[in-house]
Amino acid sequence: MTDLPLIRVEGLAKIFPGAQGGEDLTVFDDIWFSVQRSEFVCLIGHSGCGKTTLLNILAGLDQASRGGVIVGGEEVTGPSIEHAVVFQSHALMPWMTVMGNIAFAVRSRWPSWPRAKVTEQCQKFIDLVHLTGSEYKKPSQLSGGMKQRVGIARAMAIDPKIMLLDEPFSALDALTRGSLQDELLTICTTTNQTVFMITHDIDEAILLADKIVLMTNGPQARVCEIVENTLPRDRTRANMHRHQNYYPLRNHLLDFLVNRSAQFKEELSSPDYDPKNPPVVRPTAGDNHPTNPTAADRSGRIAAVR
């Protein structure tokens, strides 16, 4: 029983009613995938495929039209202190200090804790995200990267079952983004945190994720395939591009975003495609996939990877 996935997404669909009696809009449909305990999973797809909506459903902030989400054996029916979310914007309370923002979450998680224990828990995660010395600064006194560090510390300080990240570094400059990605990778490895993250950044997904879920273009988006990261787990930003599997993996993801995400209806026609069991691929240096495969090539690939 211990090897059961921590998160199970089963037959998920989101449908918005048509405006003024028009046709309903199915953003995504028949979405199936799972996340193992301590696994870091990234979701990649073009704007409009429903990535943020999907994350909000996982967080209990939105309701699915069909299907369901199971976390730790329990169906998600609403927000939970067990599901921590880090948004694109820092979402900090501007009148509170760094310590105050994190303490607010910690007290919500453990209301009976004395003040000293709350402070100790907050300080542990402030130190972990390298904000020591900024405990009593307010958000207006922090840089964008520091604000996101507070958001990550606040999320992790409540010891959540799952951490959900909605492009948390997208608004940051390249240097700050790289630094925070490195820190997040180190923290999640140290704490064995289970993470589901949305990103548009291929290299970010390659650095952070154990597997990458690829969604087709919306409306009626589906999971095209699941890509297992074939780089070693101890990869770093400085050395990952030297690994022989880096470019096959990167090119596979890039080919999906440029070509396959918009042409997936052809792949759906393959009798081998089963939305309940999306194809799982492991791009390596020995692969010899065409840059822009035909529908027949893609159907053959689905059959081959199963």
C-alpha positions as CSV (number, residue, x, y, z in Angstrom):
1,M,0.0,0.0,0.0
2,T,2.9,2.4,0.6
3,D,3.7,2.6,-3.1
4,L,0.3,4.0,-4.0
5,P,0.5,7.5,-5.6
6,L,0.1,10.4,-3.1
7,I,-1.9,12.4,-5.7
8,R,-4.3,10.8,-8.2
9,V,-6.0,12.9,-10.9
10,E,-8.8,10.8,-12.4
11,G,-10.9,11.7,-15.4
12,L,-10.7,15.4,-14.6
13,A,-12.7,17.9,-16.8
14,K,-13.5,21.6,-16.6
15,I,-16.4,23.1,-18.6
16,F,-17.4,26.7,-18.5
17,P,-21.0,27.6,-19.5
18,G,-21.2,29.5,-22.8
19,A,-21.8,33.2,-22.7
20,Q,-25.4,34.3,-23.4
21,G,-26.6,30.8,-24.0
22,G,-23.7,30.0,-26.4
23,E,-21.8,26.7,-26.6
24,D,-20.1,25.5,-23.5
25,L,-16.3,25.7,-23.4
26,T,-14.5,22.5,-22.4
27,V,-11.0,23.8,-21.2
28,F,-9.7,20.3,-20.6
29,D,-11.2,16.8,-20.5
30,D,-10.4,13.3,-19.4
31,I,-7.1,14.2,-17.6
32,W,-5.4,11.3,-15.8
33,F,-2.0,11.2,-14.1
34,S,-0.5,10.6,-10.7
35,V,2.3,11.9,-8.4
36,Q,4.2,9.6,-6.1
37,R,5.2,10.6,-2.6
38,S,8.4,12.9,-2.5
39,E,8.1,13.3,-6.3
40,F,8.6,16.6,-8.1
41,V,6.3,16.9,-11.1
42,C,6.1,19.7,-13.6
43,L,3.2,20.5,-16.0
44,I,4.0,22.1,-19.3
45,G,1.5,23.4,-21.8
46,H,0.6,26.5,-23.8
47,S,-1.6,29.3,-22.4
48,G,-5.2,28.4,-22.5
49,C,-4.9,24.7,-21.8
50,G,-6.1,25.1,-18.2
51,K,-2.9,24.6,-16.2
52,T,-3.8,27.1,-13.5
53,T,-7.4,25.9,-13.4
54,L,-6.1,22.3,-12.9
55,L,-3.8,23.5,-10.1
56,N,-6.7,25.3,-8.4
57,I,-8.7,22.1,-8.5
58,L,-5.8,20.2,-6.9
59,A,-5.7,22.9,-4.2
60,G,-9.4,22.7,-3.6
61,L,-9.9,26.3,-4.8
62,D,-12.0,25.3,-7.7
63,Q,-14.4,22.5,-8.6
64,A,-14.0,20.1,-11.5
65,S,-17.0,19.5,-13.8
66,R,-16.2,15.8,-14.0
67,G,-13.7,13.5,-12.4
68,G,-11.9,14.0,-9.2
69,V,-8.6,14.4,-7.3
70,I,-7.4,12.0,-4.6
71,V,-4.7,13.1,-2.2
72,G,-3.5,10.7,0.5
73,G,-6.5,8.5,-0.1
74,E,-9.0,11.3,0.4
75,E,-11.0,13.2,-2.3
76,V,-10.2,16.9,-2.5
77,T,-13.5,18.8,-2.0
78,G,-12.2,22.1,-0.8
79,P,-9.2,24.0,0.5
80,S,-7.0,22.3,3.0
81,I,-4.1,23.3,5.2
82,E,-2.5,20.1,3.9
83,H,-2.2,21.6,0.4
84,A,0.1,24.6,0.3
85,V,0.1,26.9,-2.7
86,V,2.7,29.4,-4.0
87,F,1.2,31.7,-6.5
88,Q,2.8,33.7,-9.4
89,S,2.6,36.8,-7.3
90,H,3.9,36.6,-3.7
91,A,0.4,37.0,-2.1
92,L,1.9,38.3,1.2
93,M,-0.1,40.4,3.6
94,P,1.6,43.8,3.2
95,W,1.0,45.0,6.8
96,M,2.8,41.9,8.3
97,T,6.5,41.3,8.5
98,V,8.3,38.2,7.1
99,M,7.9,36.5,10.5
100,G,4.3,37.6,10.7
101,N,3.3,36.3,7.3
102,I,4.8,32.9,8.1
103,A,3.6,32.8,11.6
104,F,0.0,33.4,10.4
105,A,0.2,30.2,8.4
106,V,1.9,28.2,11.2
107,R,-0.7,29.3,13.8
108,S,-3.5,28.2,11.4
109,R,-1.8,24.8,11.1
110,W,-1.1,24.4,14.9
111,P,-3.4,26.8,16.8
112,S,-2.5,25.3,20.2
113,W,1.3,26.0,19.8
114,P,2.8,28.5,22.2
115,R,4.4,31.7,20.7
116,A,7.9,30.4,21.2
117,K,7.3,27.2,19.3
118,V,5.6,29.1,16.4
119,T,8.6,31.5,16.3
120,E,11.0,28.5,16.3
121,Q,9.2,26.9,13.3
122,C,9.1,30.1,11.4
123,Q,12.8,30.8,12.0
124,K,13.7,27.3,10.7
125,F,12.2,28.0,7.3
126,I,13.3,31.6,7.2
127,D,16.9,30.3,7.6
128,L,16.2,27.6,5.0
129,V,15.4,30.1,2.3
130,H,18.3,32.4,3.3
131,L,16.3,35.3,4.7
132,T,18.0,35.3,8.1
133,G,18.2,39.0,9.2
134,S,15.0,40.0,7.3
135,E,12.6,38.6,9.8
136,Y,11.0,41.9,10.7
137,K,11.0,43.6,7.3
138,K,7.7,44.1,5.6
139,P,7.0,43.1,2.0
140,S,7.6,46.7,0.7
141,Q,11.1,46.4,2.0
142,L,11.9,43.2,0.1
143,S,12.9,42.5,-3.5
144,G,10.8,40.3,-5.8
145,G,13.0,37.3,-5.2
146,M,12.9,37.8,-1.4
147,K,9.1,38.0,-1.5
148,Q,8.9,34.7,-3.3
149,R,11.3,33.2,-0.7
150,V,8.8,34.2,2.0
151,G,6.0,32.5,0.0
152,I,8.0,29.3,-0.3
153,A,9.0,29.4,3.4
154,R,5.3,30.0,4.4
155,A,4.2,27.1,2.3
156,M,6.8,24.7,3.7
157,A,6.5,25.8,7.3
158,I,3.1,24.2,7.7
159,D,4.5,20.7,6.7
160,P,1.9,20.2,3.9
161,K,1.2,16.9,2.2
162,I,1.7,18.5,-1.2
163,M,3.1,21.8,-2.4
164,L,1.5,23.4,-5.5
165,L,3.5,26.0,-7.4
166,D,1.9,28.2,-10.1
167,E,4.9,29.6,-12.1
168,P,6.3,31.1,-8.9
169,F,9.4,32.5,-10.6
170,S,8.0,33.7,-13.9
171,A,8.1,37.4,-13.0
172,L,11.7,37.4,-11.7
173,D,14.9,38.3,-13.6
174,A,17.0,35.4,-14.9
175,L,19.6,35.5,-12.2
176,T,17.1,35.6,-9.3
177,R,15.0,32.9,-10.9
178,G,18.1,30.6,-11.3
179,S,19.1,31.2,-7.7
180,L,15.6,30.4,-6.4
181,Q,15.3,27.3,-8.6
182,D,18.6,26.0,-7.1
183,E,17.3,26.7,-3.6
184,L,13.9,25.1,-4.2
185,L,15.6,21.9,-5.5
186,T,17.9,21.7,-2.5
187,I,15.0,22.3,-0.1
188,C,12.7,19.7,-1.7
189,T,15.5,17.2,-1.8
190,T,16.3,17.8,1.9
191,T,12.7,17.7,3.1
192,N,11.3,15.0,0.7
193,Q,8.5,17.4,-0.2
194,T,5.9,16.3,-2.8
195,V,5.6,19.1,-5.4
196,F,3.4,19.8,-8.4
197,M,4.5,22.8,-10.4
198,I,3.3,24.7,-13.5
199,T,5.9,26.1,-15.7
200,H,6.5,27.4,-19.3
201,D,10.3,27.1,-18.8
202,I,11.7,23.9,-20.3
203,D,15.1,24.2,-18.6
204,E,13.3,24.9,-15.3
205,A,11.4,21.6,-15.7
206,I,14.5,19.7,-16.6
207,L,16.4,21.0,-13.6
208,L,13.6,20.5,-11.0
209,A,11.2,17.7,-12.1
210,D,11.4,13.9,-11.8
211,K,8.7,13.7,-14.5
212,I,7.0,16.2,-16.8
213,V,3.4,16.1,-17.8
214,L,2.7,17.5,-21.3
215,M,-0.7,19.0,-22.0
216,T,-2.0,19.7,-25.5
217,N,-3.5,23.0,-26.6
218,G,-6.9,24.0,-25.3
219,P,-9.8,24.0,-25.6
220,Q,-10.4,20.3,-24.9
221,A,-6.8,19.9,-23.7
222,R,-5.6,16.4,-22.8
223,V,-2.4,14.9,-21.4
224,C,-0.3,14.1,-24.4
225,E,2.3,12.1,-22.6
226,I,4.4,11.9,-19.5
227,V,8.2,12.4,-19.8
228,E,10.5,10.9,-17.3
229,N,13.6,12.9,-16.5
230,T,16.6,10.9,-17.7
231,L,19.2,13.1,-16.1
232,P,20.8,12.0,-12.7
233,R,19.0,13.3,-9.6
234,D,22.1,15.2,-8.4
235,R,22.1,17.4,-11.5
236,T,22.8,21.1,-11.1
237,R,22.3,24.1,-13.3
238,A,26.0,24.3,-13.9
239,N,26.4,20.7,-15.1
240,M,23.1,19.4,-16.5
241,H,23.8,20.6,-20.0
242,R,26.9,18.4,-20.1
243,H,25.0,15.2,-19.6
244,Q,24.4,13.1,-22.8
245,N,20.7,13.0,-22.2
246,Y,20.2,16.7,-21.8
247,Y,19.7,17.7,-25.4
248,P,17.6,14.6,-26.3
249,L,15.3,15.5,-23.4
250,R,15.3,19.2,-24.1
251,N,14.6,18.7,-27.8
252,H,11.8,16.3,-27.1
253,L,10.1,18.9,-24.9
254,L,10.7,21.7,-27.4
255,D,9.3,19.6,-30.2
256,F,6.2,19.1,-28.2
257,L,5.7,22.8,-27.5
258,V,6.4,23.9,-31.1
259,N,4.7,21.1,-33.0
260,R,3.0,18.3,-31.3
261,S,0.9,20.2,-28.7
262,A,-1.1,21.8,-31.6
263,Q,-1.3,18.6,-33.7
264,F,-2.3,16.1,-31.0
265,K,-5.8,15.4,-32.5
266,E,-3.9,13.2,-35.0
267,E,-2.4,11.2,-32.2
268,L,-5.8,10.8,-30.5
269,S,-6.8,8.8,-33.5
270,S,-4.2,6.1,-32.6
271,P,-5.9,3.0,-31.2
272,D,-3.0,2.8,-28.8
273,Y,-3.8,6.1,-27.0
274,D,-5.6,5.6,-23.7
275,P,-6.2,8.7,-21.7
276,K,-6.2,6.7,-18.5
277,N,-2.7,5.6,-19.2
278,P,-0.9,8.3,-21.1
279,P,2.3,7.2,-22.9
280,V,5.4,7.4,-20.7
281,V,8.7,8.3,-22.5
282,R,12.3,8.5,-21.5
283,P,14.3,10.5,-24.0
284,T,18.0,9.4,-24.1
285,A,21.0,9.9,-26.2
286,G,20.3,6.6,-28.0
287,D,16.9,7.9,-29.3
288,N,16.5,8.8,-33.0
289,H,13.2,10.6,-33.2
290,P,12.4,12.8,-36.2
291,T,12.3,16.6,-35.5
292,N,8.7,16.9,-36.9
293,P,7.3,13.4,-37.0
294,T,4.3,12.4,-39.1
295,A,1.1,11.1,-37.6
296,A,2.2,7.6,-38.4
297,D,5.5,8.2,-36.7
298,R,3.7,9.5,-33.6
299,S,1.3,6.6,-33.5
300,G,4.2,4.2,-33.7
301,R,6.0,6.1,-30.9
302,I,2.9,5.7,-28.7
303,A,2.9,2.0,-29.3
304,A,6.6,1.7,-28.8
305,V,6.8,3.5,-25.4
306,R,4.1,1.5,-23.8
